[in-house]
Amino acid sequence: MRQLMGASLMAMILAVPAAMAQNTSAAGTWKTIDDETGKPKSLVRITEDNGILTGKIEKLFRPADQDQNPKCTACEGARKDQPIIGMTILSGLKKDGNEYTGGEILDPSKGKTYKSKAHLRDNGSKLEVRGYIGAPMFGRSQTWVREQ
């Protein structure tokens, strides 16, 4: 009986760090929340490759009377008139201490690309994403919510 209790206790001790580590990366699926309306805008899947984060739009939350698969008409270059669903909107973010820095984020509604940084909050359940021009103080932030 003592061996069984000891094994159970050991399993719990080993499981706690593993469970906590699950949300230490920004990789995963995130519901983006519009900072102006407070409403969900999209689902973005963030992947990590060699320590660099990339995010693609998987789904848009749009009213039924709007185009459900819009194109990026405001974008320039290779993104011009391409479908927004499947588009890479977040790229180049690298872990720097407690945040991710050095990236870019695209706002498909404006067709503009901004410098970007992000950091996890609330034990990894939220991602604060900031897009800015020049310095981070000249920008705006959105809080994205991790999808389970």
Salt bridges, closest charged atoms under 4 A:
ASP34 OD2 - LYS41 NZ 3.72
ASP35 OD1 - ARG140 NH2 2.88
GLU36 OE2 - ARG140 NH1 3.74
GLU58 OE2 - ARG45 NE 2.65
GLU99 OE1 - LYS117 NZ 3.81
ASP122 OD2 - LYS126 NZ 3.48
GLU128 OE1 - ARG121 NH1 2.49
GLU147 OE2 - LYS31 NZ 3.84
